[in-house]
Amino acid sequence: NCQFEPRAAVILAGSTLSWTSEDDVEHRIVARDADGGEVFTLELPPGGQGTHTVAAPGVLQLSCARHPWEHATLLVAENTLAGVTDVDGRFGFGAVRPATDGAAATLRVYHPLLGHHEQALELGSGQPLDLEIDLSERAL
């Protein structure tokens, strides 16, 4: 049906993405970085498959050059402490170990329409942390 599924995903830097088209039309997948620069392009024939290895971390916007309504967001993460929210906007990491070098933790949030948000976190040993993050809508 000319759409990406899932519409948001997280992979580790250095991972290989795999696509399978279930459509009977050609797709040209284009991945762009935060500055709009093209990171890679993948031609996908009807019912075809394709792969691409993504080396650098960051947020990529995926689209189809032939079907302008097809969009998805891909977070290429540096570590496994990354995730996609559920339909209610919730996520969790479970137990997180404090950094051994005493570095502060930073939570980074991204929404394709609402932008980026960063928040310093104070992690107590064995203490749960429950946050509510309010993203302000930006002009489209």
Z-matrix of the N, CA and C atoms (Angstrom, degrees):
N
C 1 1.459
C 2 1.525 1 112.05
N 3 1.325 2 116.49 1 26.42
C 4 1.465 3 121.48 2 177.51
C 5 1.525 4 112.35 3 50.91
N 6 1.324 5 116.25 4 57.54
C 7 1.454 6 121.30 5 175.82
C 8 1.526 7 109.16 6 -150.13
N 9 1.339 8 115.79 7 151.55
C 10 1.460 9 120.71 8 176.11
C 11 1.518 10 108.85 9 -83.11
N 12 1.324 11 116.01 10 138.32
C 13 1.457 12 121.09 11 171.61
C 14 1.515 13 107.85 12 -137.88
N 15 1.330 14 118.46 13 121.31
C 16 1.460 15 126.64 14 1.02
C 17 1.532 16 110.79 15 -78.46
N 18 1.331 17 115.86 16 165.68
C 19 1.471 18 120.83 17 -179.46
C 20 1.523 19 111.65 18 -83.24
N 21 1.328 20 117.10 19 -14.10
C 22 1.465 21 121.79 20 175.60
C 23 1.522 22 107.68 21 -143.89
N 24 1.329 23 115.61 22 136.96
C 25 1.463 24 119.84 23 -178.93
C 26 1.524 25 109.82 24 -151.24
N 27 1.331 26 114.96 25 161.49
C 28 1.459 27 122.77 26 177.28
C 29 1.519 28 108.12 27 -125.89
N 30 1.340 29 116.05 28 134.06
C 31 1.461 30 121.60 29 172.71
C 32 1.524 31 108.09 30 -134.28
N 33 1.312 32 116.52 31 161.66
C 34 1.457 33 120.97 32 175.28
C 35 1.523 34 109.73 33 -84.75
N 36 1.336 35 116.34 34 144.24
C 37 1.458 36 121.04 35 175.16
C 38 1.527 37 108.41 36 -55.02
N 39 1.318 38 116.45 37 137.34
C 40 1.452 39 122.15 38 -177.35
C 41 1.519 40 113.51 39 92.94
N 42 1.330 41 117.08 40 -5.53
C 43 1.463 42 121.18 41 179.22
C 44 1.520 43 110.84 42 -79.74
N 45 1.317 44 114.66 43 157.59
C 46 1.457 45 120.91 44 177.71
C 47 1.519 46 109.50 45 -104.70
N 48 1.325 47 115.49 46 124.36
C 49 1.460 48 122.03 47 175.54
C 50 1.517 49 109.10 48 -81.95
N 51 1.310 50 116.70 49 142.93
C 52 1.465 51 121.47 50 175.49
C 53 1.512 52 108.81 51 -125.38
N 54 1.319 53 116.52 52 133.15
C 55 1.457 54 122.36 53 177.45
C 56 1.508 55 109.74 54 -118.60
N 57 1.321 56 115.02 55 144.71
C 58 1.452 57 122.04 56 170.59
C 59 1.516 58 106.94 57 -133.52
N 60 1.316 59 116.94 58 124.45
C 61 1.458 60 120.76 59 178.25
C 62 1.527 61 109.28 60 -90.90
N 63 1.307 62 115.23 61 131.43
C 64 1.461 63 120.81 62 174.39
C 65 1.519 64 110.80 63 -104.48
N 66 1.340 65 115.83 64 11.87
C 67 1.463 66 121.90 65 -178.72
C 68 1.524 67 110.52 66 -98.83
N 69 1.320 68 114.99 67 160.84
C 70 1.464 69 119.73 68 177.56
C 71 1.531 70 111.32 69 -101.15
N 72 1.336 71 116.10 70 25.85
C 73 1.464 72 122.56 71 177.47
C 74 1.527 73 108.66 72 -129.51
N 75 1.342 74 116.00 73 160.81
C 76 1.460 75 121.15 74 177.75
C 77 1.523 76 110.50 75 -78.48
N 78 1.336 77 115.10 76 148.11
C 79 1.458 78 122.08 77 174.84
C 80 1.522 79 108.39 78 -126.11
N 81 1.312 80 115.67 79 148.13
C 82 1.470 81 122.34 80 173.22
C 83 1.518 82 105.94 81 -126.65
N 84 1.334 83 115.75 82 97.44
C 85 1.467 84 121.60 83 -176.76
C 86 1.521 85 108.65 84 -80.98
N 87 1.333 86 115.69 85 128.09
C 88 1.458 87 122.10 86 179.17
C 89 1.527 88 107.54 87 -121.31
N 90 1.337 89 116.28 88 128.34
C 91 1.467 90 122.26 89 176.72
C 92 1.517 91 108.45 90 -108.07
N 93 1.343 92 115.97 91 128.14
C 94 1.465 93 121.16 92 -179.71
C 95 1.522 94 109.99 93 -121.95
N 96 1.336 95 115.63 94 144.97
C 97 1.461 96 120.92 95 178.05
C 98 1.526 97 110.36 96 -83.34
N 99 1.326 98 116.56 97 -176.08
C 100 1.464 99 121.74 98 -176.18
C 101 1.526 100 112.94 99 -61.23
N 102 1.330 101 117.62 100 -25.71
C 103 1.465 102 121.37 101 179.12
C 104 1.523 103 112.72 102 -90.12
N 105 1.339 104 117.07 103 2.16
C 106 1.457 105 121.17 104 -179.71
C 107 1.519 106 113.92 105 86.88
N 108 1.332 107 116.31 106 1.99
C 109 1.457 108 119.89 107 178.98
C 110 1.521 109 111.77 108 -73.88
N 111 1.317 110 115.68 109 142.81
C 112 1.463 111 120.15 110 -179.43
C 113 1.531 112 109.55 111 -75.80
N 114 1.325 113 115.78 112 124.97
C 115 1.462 114 122.19 113 -179.80
C 116 1.530 115 109.99 114 -94.00
N 117 1.331 116 116.29 115 -44.33
C 118 1.457 117 120.55 116 174.39
C 119 1.519 118 109.78 117 -160.65
N 120 1.335 119 114.42 118 162.32
C 121 1.461 120 122.80 119 176.51
C 122 1.519 121 107.18 120 -132.44
N 123 1.319 122 115.66 121 141.90
C 124 1.458 123 120.74 122 179.54
C 125 1.521 124 109.49 123 -133.93
N 126 1.329 125 115.85 124 120.36
C 127 1.466 126 121.21 125 175.41
C 128 1.524 127 108.00 126 -83.49
N 129 1.323 128 116.72 127 129.09
C 130 1.458 129 121.85 128 -177.23
C 131 1.524 130 108.72 129 -126.33
N 132 1.332 131 118.34 130 108.68
C 133 1.473 132 120.61 131 -179.43
C 134 1.529 133 111.07 132 -72.27
N 135 1.314 134 117.97 133 166.09
C 136 1.467 135 120.68 134 178.36
C 137 1.529 136 110.69 135 -53.93
N 138 1.331 137 116.37 136 126.96
C 139 1.455 138 121.88 137 -179.80
C 140 1.512 139 114.06 138 66.82
N 141 1.335 140 117.84 139 11.72
C 142 1.458 141 122.25 140 -174.50
C 143 1.508 142 114.42 141 -87.59
N 144 1.314 143 114.41 142 176.54
C 145 1.450 144 122.57 143 178.20
C 146 1.513 145 109.64 144 -128.90
N 147 1.331 146 116.66 145 156.56
C 148 1.447 147 121.09 146 177.68
C 149 1.512 148 110.48 147 -158.21
N 150 1.336 149 116.70 148 159.21
C 151 1.451 150 122.30 149 178.10
C 152 1.524 151 109.87 150 -136.61
N 153 1.320 152 115.25 151 157.25
C 154 1.462 153 121.50 152 174.07
C 155 1.527 154 107.76 153 -156.09
N 156 1.330 155 117.25 154 133.59
C 157 1.460 156 122.29 155 176.78
C 158 1.526 157 108.48 156 -93.48
N 159 1.333 158 115.86 157 129.35
C 160 1.464 159 122.03 158 -178.25
C 161 1.524 160 108.19 159 -107.10
N 162 1.323 161 116.65 160 115.80
C 163 1.456 162 121.05 161 -173.92
C 164 1.523 163 113.65 162 -88.10
N 165 1.325 164 117.49 163 -45.61
C 166 1.467 165 121.44 164 -170.55
C 167 1.526 166 112.10 165 -91.47
N 168 1.343 167 117.13 166 137.88
C 169 1.466 168 119.59 167 176.35
C 170 1.530 169 111.45 168 -70.93
N 171 1.327 170 115.27 169 156.17
C 172 1.460 171 121.77 170 178.18
C 173 1.518 172 110.68 171 148.12
N 174 1.312 173 115.67 172 179.91
C 175 1.465 174 121.75 173 178.10
C 176 1.520 175 108.24 174 -98.83
N 177 1.328 176 116.20 175 127.72
C 178 1.457 177 121.59 176 177.63
C 179 1.523 178 109.78 177 -114.84
N 180 1.326 179 115.47 178 136.46
C 181 1.458 180 121.30 179 173.08
C 182 1.523 181 106.92 180 -98.51
N 183 1.323 182 116.68 181 123.16
C 184 1.458 183 121.87 182 179.11
C 185 1.518 184 109.01 183 -101.64
N 186 1.314 185 115.73 184 140.31
C 187 1.460 186 120.68 185 176.10
C 188 1.524 187 108.27 186 -148.91
N 189 1.318 188 115.41 187 167.31
C 190 1.456 189 121.12 188 175.51
C 191 1.521 190 106.95 189 -110.41
N 192 1.331 191 115.93 190 123.57
C 193 1.462 192 120.56 191 -178.81
C 194 1.524 193 111.85 192 -65.64
N 195 1.321 194 117.58 193 -21.97
C 196 1.465 195 121.09 194 -178.19
C 197 1.526 196 113.08 195 -94.49
N 198 1.328 197 117.19 196 -18.23
C 199 1.473 198 121.91 197 -178.09
C 200 1.528 199 108.17 198 -134.00
N 201 1.327 200 118.11 199 91.23
C 202 1.464 201 122.19 200 -170.79
C 203 1.530 202 115.66 201 -62.14
N 204 1.311 203 119.25 202 -13.39
C 205 1.464 204 121.26 203 178.87
C 206 1.540 205 111.89 204 -85.17
N 207 1.317 206 117.83 205 -9.71
C 208 1.466 207 121.35 206 -179.40
C 209 1.525 208 110.07 207 -83.55
N 210 1.336 209 116.49 208 118.09
C 211 1.462 210 122.07 209 179.30
C 212 1.519 211 109.68 210 -143.12
N 213 1.321 212 115.38 211 150.09
C 214 1.459 213 122.23 212 172.74
C 215 1.519 214 108.00 213 -155.37
N 216 1.322 215 115.98 214 161.47
C 217 1.455 216 122.46 215 178.25
C 218 1.520 217 108.10 216 -119.99
N 219 1.330 218 115.95 217 136.06
C 220 1.455 219 121.91 218 179.86
C 221 1.524 220 108.79 219 -127.70
N 222 1.326 221 116.43 220 121.60
C 223 1.460 222 121.28 221 173.50
C 224 1.517 223 107.47 222 -95.29
N 225 1.319 224 115.83 223 120.16
C 226 1.461 225 121.40 224 174.77
C 227 1.529 226 105.32 225 -98.68
N 228 1.335 227 115.87 226 104.93
C 229 1.461 228 122.58 227 -169.84
C 230 1.526 229 112.10 228 -94.25
N 231 1.337 230 114.78 229 154.78
C 232 1.460 231 121.31 230 176.80
C 233 1.522 232 111.97 231 -84.20
N 234 1.339 233 116.79 232 -22.53
C 235 1.463 234 120.45 233 -179.13
C 236 1.526 235 109.50 234 -147.69
N 237 1.306 236 116.23 235 177.91
C 238 1.463 237 120.93 236 -174.82
C 239 1.525 238 113.84 237 -80.37
N 240 1.325 239 118.13 238 -1.50
C 241 1.463 240 120.66 239 178.09
C 242 1.522 241 109.80 240 -87.12
N 243 1.316 242 114.94 241 66.84
C 244 1.456 243 122.34 242 -179.65
C 245 1.519 244 107.23 243 -149.54
N 246 1.322 245 116.42 244 151.36
C 247 1.453 246 118.66 245 179.69
C 248 1.511 247 111.99 246 -164.88
N 249 1.317 248 114.29 247 174.18
C 250 1.457 249 123.24 248 177.76
C 251 1.521 250 107.01 249 -113.53
N 252 1.320 251 116.50 250 137.88
C 253 1.462 252 119.61 251 179.89
C 254 1.520 253 111.15 252 -69.91
N 255 1.334 254 114.79 253 160.86
C 256 1.460 255 119.56 254 173.70
C 257 1.528 256 108.73 255 -83.49
N 258 1.321 257 118.62 256 -174.76
C 259 1.466 258 121.77 257 -176.67
C 260 1.521 259 112.43 258 -63.73
N 261 1.342 260 118.19 259 -19.60
C 262 1.464 261 121.80 260 177.75
C 263 1.522 262 112.27 261 -93.72
N 264 1.339 263 117.05 262 4.34
C 265 1.462 264 120.46 263 179.41
C 266 1.513 265 113.91 264 80.58
N 267 1.324 266 118.30 265 19.83
C 268 1.468 267 122.07 266 -178.16
C 269 1.527 268 110.71 267 -104.84
N 270 1.326 269 114.41 268 150.17
C 271 1.459 270 120.92 269 175.03
C 272 1.513 271 107.98 270 -153.03
N 273 1.305 272 116.83 271 166.03
C 274 1.459 273 120.98 272 177.35
C 275 1.511 274 110.24 273 -154.92
N 276 1.326 275 115.53 274 154.06
C 277 1.449 276 120.96 275 179.45
C 278 1.518 277 112.92 276 -109.96
N 279 1.321 278 118.27 277 -12.55
C 280 1.462 279 119.38 278 -173.18
C 281 1.515 280 108.81 279 76.07
N 282 1.325 281 116.50 280 -148.55
C 283 1.466 282 121.05 281 -178.41
C 284 1.526 283 110.11 282 -74.57
N 285 1.340 284 115.79 283 129.37
C 286 1.463 285 122.68 284 178.03
C 287 1.516 286 107.91 285 -120.45
N 288 1.322 287 116.91 286 124.78
C 289 1.463 288 120.31 287 178.62
C 290 1.525 289 109.94 288 -82.40
N 291 1.337 290 117.71 289 135.94
C 292 1.470 291 119.85 290 175.75
C 293 1.529 292 109.99 291 -62.08
N 294 1.317 293 115.98 292 151.90
C 295 1.463 294 121.14 293 178.26
C 296 1.521 295 109.90 294 -64.14
N 297 1.316 296 116.98 295 138.52
C 298 1.465 297 121.16 296 -178.97
C 299 1.522 298 111.95 297 -71.77
N 300 1.324 299 117.87 298 -21.51
C 301 1.468 300 120.38 299 -179.29
C 302 1.528 301 112.43 300 -91.32
N 303 1.333 302 117.00 301 7.21
C 304 1.459 303 121.19 302 179.08
C 305 1.512 304 114.25 303 77.23
N 306 1.317 305 118.05 304 8.88
C 307 1.465 306 121.32 305 -179.58
C 308 1.526 307 110.46 306 -65.13
N 309 1.319 308 115.28 307 144.03
C 310 1.463 309 120.31 308 177.66
C 311 1.523 310 109.44 309 -73.57
N 312 1.311 311 115.46 310 152.05
C 313 1.465 312 120.74 311 177.33
C 314 1.522 313 109.09 312 -92.28
N 315 1.319 314 116.07 313 143.43
C 316 1.453 315 121.83 314 176.87
C 317 1.513 316 108.70 315 -127.93
N 318 1.319 317 116.06 316 129.13
C 319 1.456 318 121.94 317 175.32
C 320 1.519 319 107.57 318 -94.93
N 321 1.341 320 116.19 319 126.79
C 322 1.464 321 121.40 320 177.83
C 323 1.520 322 107.50 321 -115.96
N 324 1.332 323 115.88 322 129.69
C 325 1.462 324 122.33 323 -178.74
C 326 1.525 325 107.63 324 -122.14
N 327 1.329 326 115.91 325 141.03
C 328 1.458 327 120.01 326 177.88
C 329 1.524 328 109.24 327 -136.92
N 330 1.323 329 115.48 328 137.18
C 331 1.462 330 122.98 329 172.81
C 332 1.529 331 106.21 330 -131.86
N 333 1.338 332 118.13 331 133.72
C 334 1.469 333 119.22 332 -175.26
C 335 1.527 334 114.66 333 -60.83
N 336 1.316 335 118.80 334 -24.62
C 337 1.468 336 120.54 335 178.34
C 338 1.528 337 112.72 336 -104.47
N 339 1.321 338 117.48 337 -23.93
C 340 1.459 339 120.90 338 -174.24
C 341 1.520 340 113.61 339 -104.93
N 342 1.316 341 117.44 340 -4.05
C 343 1.456 342 121.24 341 173.35
C 344 1.519 343 115.24 342 85.49
N 345 1.345 344 113.98 343 -158.60
C 346 1.466 345 122.91 344 -174.51
C 347 1.518 346 110.96 345 -101.48
N 348 1.318 347 115.58 346 152.59
C 349 1.457 348 123.01 347 174.59
C 350 1.521 349 107.19 348 -144.50
N 351 1.324 350 117.41 349 135.93
C 352 1.464 351 122.06 350 174.67
C 353 1.506 352 108.65 351 -125.63
N 354 1.333 353 114.90 352 142.76
C 355 1.458 354 119.86 353 -179.39
C 356 1.519 355 108.85 354 -146.31
N 357 1.346 356 116.43 355 127.39
C 358 1.467 357 121.17 356 175.40
C 359 1.526 358 108.62 357 -70.70
N 360 1.316 359 115.74 358 143.08
C 361 1.457 360 120.91 359 -179.60
C 362 1.520 361 110.36 360 -120.86
N 363 1.322 362 115.50 361 141.11
C 364 1.453 363 120.73 362 171.96
C 365 1.519 364 106.57 363 -107.39
N 366 1.324 365 115.35 364 108.99
C 367 1.450 366 120.84 365 -177.49
C 368 1.520 367 109.77 366 -97.23
N 369 1.337 368 116.35 367 119.81
C 370 1.450 369 121.42 368 175.42
C 371 1.518 370 109.14 369 -92.43
N 372 1.310 371 115.90 370 145.15
C 373 1.454 372 120.33 371 -178.80
C 374 1.528 373 110.46 372 -62.80
N 375 1.323 374 115.86 373 118.06
C 376 1.460 375 121.33 374 176.78
C 377 1.518 376 114.83 375 75.02
N 378 1.319 377 117.39 376 6.77
C 379 1.462 378 121.00 377 -177.58
C 380 1.528 379 110.42 378 -101.20
N 381 1.331 380 117.28 379 130.99
C 382 1.469 381 118.80 380 176.07
C 383 1.530 382 110.68 381 -69.68
N 384 1.310 383 115.64 382 151.18
C 385 1.457 384 121.75 383 178.65
C 386 1.516 385 107.57 384 -128.58
N 387 1.308 386 116.45 385 119.47
C 388 1.460 387 121.76 386 -179.79
C 389 1.523 388 107.42 387 -116.63
N 390 1.330 389 116.94 388 120.49
C 391 1.463 390 121.83 389 -176.97
C 392 1.514 391 110.97 390 -118.14
N 393 1.320 392 114.88 391 149.90
C 394 1.451 393 120.76 392 169.03
C 395 1.521 394 106.16 393 -121.79
N 396 1.320 395 116.46 394 123.63
C 397 1.458 396 121.69 395 -176.38
C 398 1.516 397 108.46 396 -113.40
N 399 1.326 398 115.67 397 126.78
C 400 1.459 399 121.14 398 -179.50
C 401 1.523 400 108.49 399 -108.81
N 402 1.322 401 115.93 400 111.69
C 403 1.464 402 120.15 401 176.47
C 404 1.522 403 108.88 402 -93.70
N 405 1.312 404 116.80 403 128.37
C 406 1.454 405 120.55 404 178.16
C 407 1.522 406 109.27 405 -84.95
N 408 1.318 407 116.45 406 135.08
C 409 1.453 408 120.35 407 -179.64
C 410 1.513 409 110.13 408 -67.36
N 411 1.320 410 115.70 409 133.80
C 412 1.462 411 119.73 410 177.40
C 413 1.518 412 108.82 411 -102.03
N 414 1.314 413 115.83 412 163.83
C 415 1.465 414 120.18 413 180.00
C 416 1.518 415 109.77 414 -63.92
N 417 1.306 416 115.94 415 138.51
C 418 1.468 417 120.49 416 179.27
C 419 1.504 418 111.16 417 -93.18
